[in-house]
């Protein structure tokens, strides 16, 4: 068997042979499961992966520019609602729209938005210093870069979704967001969400502290921002238990074809080596690192970044 075929066989074995999330109890790893469904709508997050291991206490999310960005000549960031009829079935709740600058200093600006309509009836309480809001749907985080305010991180506190992107190149000032990620105990309320009851933001340290409605807390801290990547350090404590263990994190993304996707491939590292598969083919594996990326240009969100989960740290076994 040639090396390429052997690599594919190993990937398939790791993808299907492991029985389930109970296998993720090994140190510094997470059970990664693919729960995706096919779609023909480029605006629907049909890609859904979860990470589970009740012993994981911290990990890192690395959001990096796609490998082809330096050579990219034309970007495509506009919406494409062809074949998106199912999205009309979302519930609709009314709000009074508003936009408010929640914090600003020489380097950081934080802006909050309330939409006129949302599929959830309420959101999280958001606290920054003396500012306390309870109906925000979107929070934008900006950094001043070469005299301009550049957005690089957003969080939707009403359903727990986050998106990040590196500081964009001058030729693509509106570079796209892509894959979203969830941090905390995931549940399904019409769609997968993390129900954050309170979000406290420390703008000086760029730290987000989450209290979850299901129980437990999480901290997400911006560790690095530049033109190559955004690095986010996450810690978790006291999340609810279950059998099988519930996910502590996840991603939502879009895949129609390899050239119409926000994420088209999964790469993962285990004790046995490095592997990759098309994103819709993977089933599950016990992994120390997972990367969602593209190597072919997409006609949708071409500049959107790759997302990597790594540095899983599990709690030590209690002494007897």
FENTAPE-V926658 format. One record per backbone hydrogen bond with DSSP energy under -1.0 kcal/mol. CO is the residue of the C=O (numbers start at 0). NH is the residue of the N-H. Records with the same first field share a line. If there is no record, write none. Layout:
CO=NH  NH
//
This chain:
1=5
2=6
3=7
4=8
5=9
6=10
7=11
8=12
9=13
10=14
11=15
12=16
19=22
20=23
29=286
30=51
31=284
32=49
40=43
43=45
45=36
46=252
47=34
48=250
49=32
50=247  248
51=30
52=55
54=314
56=235
57=312
58=233
59=309
60=231
61=307
62=229
63=305
65=68
67=70
68=71
75=301
80=83
83=86
84=87
85=88
86=89
92=117
97=113
99=111
102=109
106=143
107=104
108=141
109=101  102
110=139
111=99
112=136  137
113=97
115=94
117=92
124=198
125=132
126=200
127=130
130=127
132=125
137=112
138=154
139=110
140=151  152
141=108
142=149
144=147
147=144
149=142
151=164
152=140
153=162
154=138
155=158  159
158=193
160=155
161=180
162=153
168=171
171=174
179=251
180=161
181=249
186=192
190=188
192=186
193=195
194=212
196=124
197=210
198=126
199=208
201=205  206
205=221
206=201
207=219
208=199
209=217
210=196  197
211=214
215=211
216=236
217=209
218=234
219=207
220=232
223=230
225=166
227=64
228=225
229=62
230=222  223
231=60
232=220
233=58
234=218
236=216
246=185
247=183
248=50
249=181
250=48
251=179
252=46
253=261  262
256=259
258=298
259=255  256
263=278
264=292
265=276
266=290
267=274
268=287  288
272=269
274=267
276=265
277=280  281
282=33
284=31
286=29
288=268
289=308
290=266
291=306
292=263  264
300=303
305=63
306=291
307=61
308=289
309=59
312=56  57
//
